[in-house]
Amino acid sequence: MTVHGGRWSLEDRLEQGLRELPFEVPPGTASVTVELSFDGGVIDLGCHGPDGFRGWSGGARRRFTIGADWATPGYLPGELEPGPWHVWLGLHRIPPDGVPYEVTVTTSGRSPKRPDEPPPPRPERPSRPELPAPEGMRWLAGDLHSHTVHSDGTLTVHELACLAASRGLDYLAVTDHNTVSHHSELPAAAAHAGILLLPGQEVTTDLGHANVFGDTGWIDFRGPSADWAASAAARGGLMSINHPLSGDCAWRRPLPAEHRPRFAEIWHSSWWDRRWGAPLAWAQVWRPRGVVPLGGSDFHDPAQTKNLGEPVTWVLAEGQDVLGGLAAGRTAVSAGLDAPVLLRAAGELHALGADGTVLVGPDGRRTAVRGDRVRMPAGAPGMHRLETHENEVIALCG
């Protein structure tokens, strides 16, 4: 058994926000259990072994176990390499009077068994509108921001997949915080629920969050933001800035202009008053050459007010290639499956269910929309939007 304890101060957090506490794993160890106790503040929890990353649960857990065949969600099961390991403590919120803490590490020769968790019943999929698309392509409806028990969500991967399918979504990006432990569960859950599940990770720090989409492996949140983007691109993934103006999760990290991704979660569930134009103004300043607009519910828990698939991000894809459609910038965002939508395809804009709204182009030009299915020349490249007569944004397209 290894025990670390003491008191973290505000000065400790400001000096170095992520601390590593060492422990030794002897040969023949089948499992390791870490328990964290503290009083006040917020301390995040994670783990690193001799061969690299082994898990992260942030502030969602105070205890985890890693074994050969099973690990606490958020952590990676597998052989426990003998040698020096480290518990990670993220000093997320430390008040002026400090936080007393204790970490206890226990190793065992017995490996925990994988719990028997039968999947929920296969959901019935409701019908949804088919949108006009070029031959051989289809607009897929999905949500690009969701969480499970592998970070701070309350649903298992199977439960989340079934919920997404029951809401009529074609795809869902599962983007747990600073971990990829959920990735191994996605294929089985997708097949059971009848939905496409896109691997993702929400790279999460105190000064901003970013989603990485694709089977990229773990992206190290400890490095500069430019490294996140470079790692994602090198491994065939895409990076998007998340909820750039959302409270204490707003984007405040330095990122040189040449490394700024084209993708941004302009329409996050926190944008509840869409007459507020700050997200659009941020996008213009962030990347004057143009931002590919994405949407995300940031779903965690059915009991919350955030509904899965609100907003919907539509991706014009060939077959099931959501990542390819995103990379090509073929996106549209609407409030829901049956809400007004603005699409760009084959050099035209399609405004559907939007009679009486206003089309706003990237140059600020405004045109009244008359009719429920209106086609117009696409005009200048860049983000277009639909607004009500009161300037409330109701649809975006790239």
N, C-alpha and C positions, 0 to 999 in steps of 0.2 A: 504494500500500500504506500502511496505517495500523497502527502498532504502539503498544500501551499495555503498560506493565509496572510492576512494583513489588512491594510486599509488603503484604498486608492483615493488620491486627492484630486482636486480640480487641476492642480499643476501637473500631476501625472498624466491626466487625459490630454492636456494641451501639449505636453512634451512628446507623447507617443500614444496615440489612441488605441493601437492594437498591441497587446502584450502576449508574449509566448512563455508558458510555464512548462519546464521540461519534466518528463518522466521516462522511465526505462521499461521496455517490454522485453522480458527474458525469452529465450528460445522455448518453444513448446506452448506458448500462450495461445489460447483459443478465443478469448474474448477480453475486452477491456471496457470498464464502465467508469464514467466520469460524472461526478455530482458537484454542482455549484450552488453555494448558498451565499446570499448577500442581503443587506438591509438598506432599502432606499436606492434611488437612482435606477439606471438601466444598464445591465452588463450583457453583452452578446457572447455567444458560446460557439466554438468550433474546434477543429482538430486537424493536425498535420502529422504524417508519418514519415519514415525515412524515404519512401518512394513518392511522397507528395501529398496532395490534398486528400483528406478522408472525410470531410463533412463540415457542415455549418447549419446551425439552427437559429442564429441571431438571438433575439430576446424571447423567442417562442418557447424555449425549453430550458430547464436547469439540470437535466440529466440525460445522458445518452449511453448506449451500448453499441459496440462494434464487434461483430463476430464473423466467422468465415462464410456462413450461409445467410445471415440476416443482420441487419443493423437498424437502429432507430431511424425512422424517416428523416431525411436530411443528411444522412451519413452513408458511406459506401461500404457494403460488406466485402469480405475478401480476406485472404491470408494476412495475418498480423506479423509484419516483418519485425524480427528482433532488432533491438537497438533503440536509439533515442527518438522519442516522440515528443510532441508539444500540444498542450491545450492552448487554444487561442481564446483570449478574453478581449472583447471589444468594449472599451470604456465609452459607451454611447452617451449616457447622461450621468454625470457625477456632480452632485450639488456641492456648494462651497464648503460644507462641513465634512465632506468625504463619505466613502462607502466602505464599511467593513465587509470582508469576503473570506470564503474558504473554499478550496477546491480539493476534492478527494478523488484519487485515481486507484481503482482496484483491478488487478488482472486475475484471470481465472483459466484453468485448464479445460473448462467446459464451454461449449459454444451454444448460444441460445438458438432455439428452434424458430423457424419462420411461422408466424401465426397463421392459422387457417382462416382466411377472410374471403368467403364466397362473394362474387360480384353481385351487385344489385340486378334486378330484372332488366332485360333488354328493353329500352324505352321505345315507345311509339313516336315516330317522327311526323310532326305536322307538315302540311304543305306550305310552301313558300313561293313567292312570285319568281318567275323566270324573267331575267332582264335581257334586253337586246345585246347580243354579242356577235363578233365576227365568227364566221364558220370555223369549226374546230376548237372554239374556245367557249368558256363559260364563266360567268360571274359567281364566285364562291363567297358565301357569307360566313363571317367568323368573328372571333374576338381574339385580340392579340395580347391580352394581359390577364392572367389568372394565376391563382395560387392553390396549393393543396396542403395536406398535412406534412409534406416534405419541407415546408417553411412555416408560415404563419396562417395557413388556411385551415379549414375544419373538415373538408371532404377528402376522401382518398382519391387517387387518380381515377379509379373505376367510377366512383360516384360522380366526380366532376365531369367525366366523359359522357356519362349517361344523362346528366343534367343538360349539358350542351346540346346533345342530340335531341332531347325532348323539347328544347326551345327552337329547333329547326335550323341550327347552325351546321354548316358543312365542314368547318374546321375550327380548331381551337389551339392557340399557343399556350403551353403550360410553362410558366415563367417563375419558378420558385426562386427565392432570394439566395444568391451566392452559392447555389448548389446545383448539381446535375443528377442527384440520386434518384430523381423521379424518371429520368430518361429511360431506364431499363423497363419500366412498367408501361410505357406508352403504347408499344405495339399490341399487346394483349388487350389493353383497355380500349384502344381504337377499334380493334376487330370486334370486340363484344358489343360496343355501343353503336357501331356503324358510323363512325366519324373519323376524320383525319385529325390526328394530334401532332402538332408541330413542336419539336423539342425547343426549349428556350431556357434562358437564365436571366433573372433580373439582377444585374450587377448593382449592388446596393452599398452606398456609403452615406456618411452623414451630410455630404454636400451635393448629393445628386444620385439619381438612379438611371440606368440604361438597360433596355432589353437587348439581348443577343438571341437571334433566331437561327435555328439550324443545329445539326448534330456536330457541334464544334468542340465538345469536351468542355472542361471547366475553364472559365475565364477568371483570371486572378484579379480580384477586386482591390488588392493592395497596391497595384501599380498605377501609373498615370493613365488618364482617360485615353490618351492617344494609343497606349499599348492595348487597351481593350479593343478599340476599333481595328488596329492592325492585326491582332490575334484572330478576331472574328473573320476578317477578310481573308487571311491566310488559310483559314480552315473551312472556307466555303460558306460562312455565315454572314449575317447582316446585323448591324447595330442601329438601334433607335434611341434617341433621347426620350426619357419618360417624363410625363406630367411636369413640364419645365417651370410651371408657375403654381405648383400645388403646395402651399404652406411650407412646413419645414422640410418637405421632400423636394422642393424646387431645385432646379439645376443651378449650381453655383460653382461647379468645378472648372478650372482652367482647361481649355481645349483650343489649341491654335486653329485658325480658320482652315488651314489646309488639311486638317484631320477631322473636321466636323462632318458627321454622317449626313446623308441626304434625308434620312428618315427621322420623323419626330412624331411623338404622340400628342398631336395638337388637340385632339378631342378625347380628353380623359373624363371619367365619370365625375370628377370634381368640378368640371366646367358646367355647373348646373344653370347658371344665368348666362346664356350664350349671347346676350346683348353686350356683355363685357368683351371688348375687343382685344384685350391684352395678349391672349395666345396667338392671335393673328399678327399683331405687331411684333411679338417676340420672334415669330417665324421669319418675318421680313428682315429683321436685324441679324438673326442667327445665321442665315444663309441667303444672302440677297439673290443668288443665282436660282433659288427655288428650293422648297422643301417638299418632299413626298409626304402628304398627310396620312397619319395612321390614327386609329381610335382604339381605346381599350377600357374595359369596365374596371379593371383592377379587382376582380372578384376574389373574395376570401371566404365568405360565409353566407349561406342562404338567409340568415337572420338579419343581415345588414341591408341597407337601402340600395346597395349596388346590385343591379341585376345583370346576370351573365348575358352577353350579347347586346348590351346597351351602353355605348353605341356599337353598331355593326361596322366592321371594316370589310368592304367588298373588294375582292381581288380577281382581276381578269386573268384566268389561268388556262394553260393548255393541260387538259386532263386534270390531275390532282396536284400540279406543280405550283403550290402556293408560294414557295420561296422564290421560284423563278418569276412569278408575276409581281411579287414585291420588288425584286431586284430591277425589274423593268419599269417600275414606277406606276404600274397599272392599278391604282387604288381609288376607292371612293369610300366616304364615311357618311353614315346616316344614323338617325336616332334609334332606329330599330328595323326589323325586317319589313314592316309594312309602312314605314315612314317615307316621306318624299326623299328621292335620291337623285343625284346628279352624276352622270357617267360620261367618260370620254372613251370613244372607240372609233377606229377607222376615220379619224379626222373630224369627228362630229361630237357635239355634246348632246346628251339625252337628259331632259328634265322630266321625271316621271312622278305623277301625283303631286305636282307642284304649281297648280294653277293659282295665279294671283301672287306669286312670290317674285323676288327680284334676283336676277343672275348678276353676280359681281365678278368681273374678270381680274386677272393679276395686275392690270394697269388701273384698276379702280372704276372702269366703265361699268355702268349699270343698265340692265335691260329688263323690262317687265316680261314675265312668263305668262302666256295666255294659253290655257289648254292643259289637259292631264298628261299628254304624251307629246312633248315638243322636241323637235330636232333642230339644232343650230350649228353653224360652222364653229369649230373649236377655237379658231383664232390663235392668239398668242399662247405660247407654252407657259406653264406655271399653274399654281393652285387657283381654281375657281371655287365659288361657293354660291349657295342659295340662301337668301335671307327673307324674313317676313318684312312687311312694311314698317315694322318697329325695329328693324336692324337685328333681329334675333337670327343667329346662324342655325340653319336646319339641315344643311348638307354641304359636304366638301368633296372635291375630286382633284387628283393630281394631274 
